[in-house]
Amino acid sequence: MKKAEYDVLGMHCVSCSTAISKLLSKTKGVSDVEVILAESKVLVSYDETLVNDQKIVEQVGRLGYKAVEHKE
């Protein structure tokens, strides 16, 4: 199980965060999603054999947002 953090550009309201959470939760291989609206972040736990970083970014992109893996 991998845990990854993504910065999400364009997420500015509760509706945005809810849509992202619902879509990622329905993605095969994703086991946990936590959206932190105030920080424009999404924390995702997923099975690397079923989904990868690129798929997570693509899913968020389908909703019109841009997700990039968080770099400290």
Short mmCIF file of the C-alpha atoms (twelve columns), coordinates in Angstrom:
data_MODEL
# 
_entry.id   MODEL 
# 
loop_
_atom_site.group_PDB 
_atom_site.id 
_atom_site.type_symbol 
_atom_site.label_atom_id 
_atom_site.label_alt_id 
_atom_site.label_comp_id 
_atom_site.label_asym_id 
_atom_site.label_seq_id 
_atom_site.Cartn_x 
_atom_site.Cartn_y 
_atom_site.Cartn_z 
_atom_site.pdbx_PDB_model_num 
ATOM 1  C CA . MET A 1  0.000   0.000  0.000   1 
ATOM 2  C CA . LYS A 2  1.390   3.378  -0.993  1 
ATOM 3  C CA . LYS A 3  0.455   6.709  0.549   1 
ATOM 4  C CA . ALA A 4  0.880   9.829  -1.572  1 
ATOM 5  C CA . GLU A 5  0.133   13.504 -1.140  1 
ATOM 6  C CA . TYR A 6  -0.944  15.739 -4.014  1 
ATOM 7  C CA . ASP A 7  -1.337  19.490 -4.298  1 
ATOM 8  C CA . VAL A 8  -4.533  20.307 -6.181  1 
ATOM 9  C CA . LEU A 9  -4.770  23.516 -8.195  1 
ATOM 10 C CA . GLY A 10 -8.229  24.983 -8.683  1 
ATOM 11 C CA . MET A 11 -9.900  23.333 -5.693  1 
ATOM 12 C CA . HIS A 12 -11.557 26.207 -3.844  1 
ATOM 13 C CA . CYS A 13 -14.806 25.036 -2.246  1 
ATOM 14 C CA . VAL A 14 -16.494 22.138 -0.460  1 
ATOM 15 C CA . SER A 15 -18.176 21.002 -3.693  1 
ATOM 16 C CA . CYS A 16 -14.756 20.727 -5.347  1 
ATOM 17 C CA . SER A 17 -13.317 18.668 -2.512  1 
ATOM 18 C CA . THR A 18 -16.388 16.418 -2.371  1 
ATOM 19 C CA . ALA A 19 -16.233 15.702 -6.109  1 
ATOM 20 C CA . ILE A 20 -12.538 14.813 -5.909  1 
ATOM 21 C CA . SER A 21 -13.065 12.606 -2.877  1 
ATOM 22 C CA . LYS A 22 -15.972 10.726 -4.466  1 
ATOM 23 C CA . LEU A 23 -14.187 10.119 -7.767  1 
ATOM 24 C CA . LEU A 24 -10.935 8.940  -6.191  1 
ATOM 25 C CA . SER A 25 -12.795 6.730  -3.717  1 
ATOM 26 C CA . LYS A 26 -14.442 4.938  -6.657  1 
ATOM 27 C CA . THR A 27 -11.090 4.380  -8.404  1 
ATOM 28 C CA . LYS A 28 -10.084 0.726  -8.365  1 
ATOM 29 C CA . GLY A 29 -7.163  0.183  -6.000  1 
ATOM 30 C CA . VAL A 30 -7.708  3.332  -3.928  1 
ATOM 31 C CA . SER A 31 -8.367  2.442  -0.301  1 
ATOM 32 C CA . ASP A 32 -8.436  5.833  1.432   1 
ATOM 33 C CA . VAL A 33 -8.839  9.466  0.381   1 
ATOM 34 C CA . GLU A 34 -8.504  12.517 2.605   1 
ATOM 35 C CA . VAL A 35 -9.091  15.953 1.092   1 
ATOM 36 C CA . ILE A 36 -7.723  18.943 2.984   1 
ATOM 37 C CA . LEU A 37 -9.513  21.886 1.398   1 
ATOM 38 C CA . ALA A 38 -7.756  24.600 3.431   1 
ATOM 39 C CA . GLU A 39 -4.369  23.394 2.156   1 
ATOM 40 C CA . SER A 40 -5.537  22.366 -1.338  1 
ATOM 41 C CA . LYS A 41 -4.194  18.852 -0.719  1 
ATOM 42 C CA . VAL A 42 -5.345  15.303 -1.252  1 
ATOM 43 C CA . LEU A 43 -3.881  12.349 0.638   1 
ATOM 44 C CA . VAL A 44 -4.415  9.019  -1.102  1 
ATOM 45 C CA . SER A 45 -3.635  5.453  -0.028  1 
ATOM 46 C CA . TYR A 46 -3.653  2.938  -2.836  1 
ATOM 47 C CA . ASP A 47 -2.516  -0.463 -4.047  1 
ATOM 48 C CA . GLU A 48 0.359   0.096  -6.484  1 
ATOM 49 C CA . THR A 49 -0.482  -3.101 -8.367  1 
ATOM 50 C CA . LEU A 50 -3.889  -1.668 -9.360  1 
ATOM 51 C CA . VAL A 51 -3.318  2.084  -9.731  1 
ATOM 52 C CA . ASN A 52 -0.373  4.489  -9.981  1 
ATOM 53 C CA . ASP A 53 0.427   8.189  -9.507  1 
ATOM 54 C CA . GLN A 54 -0.361  8.962  -13.133 1 
ATOM 55 C CA . LYS A 55 -3.858  7.461  -12.834 1 
ATOM 56 C CA . ILE A 56 -4.562  9.501  -9.688  1 
ATOM 57 C CA . VAL A 57 -3.474  12.699 -11.480 1 
ATOM 58 C CA . GLU A 58 -5.601  11.777 -14.529 1 
ATOM 59 C CA . GLN A 59 -8.677  11.149 -12.375 1 
ATOM 60 C CA . VAL A 60 -8.373  14.553 -10.703 1 
ATOM 61 C CA . GLY A 61 -7.810  16.100 -14.139 1 
ATOM 62 C CA . ARG A 62 -11.089 14.630 -15.378 1 
ATOM 63 C CA . LEU A 63 -12.835 17.022 -12.988 1 
ATOM 64 C CA . GLY A 64 -10.953 20.051 -14.302 1 
ATOM 65 C CA . TYR A 65 -8.339  20.345 -11.569 1 
ATOM 66 C CA . LYS A 66 -4.597  19.855 -11.733 1 
ATOM 67 C CA . ALA A 67 -2.969  17.504 -9.240  1 
ATOM 68 C CA . VAL A 68 0.786   17.363 -8.742  1 
ATOM 69 C CA . GLU A 69 2.618   15.119 -6.344  1 
ATOM 70 C CA . HIS A 70 3.569   17.150 -3.279  1 
ATOM 71 C CA . LYS A 71 7.266   17.928 -2.930  1 
ATOM 72 C CA . GLU A 72 8.513   19.161 0.433   1 
# 
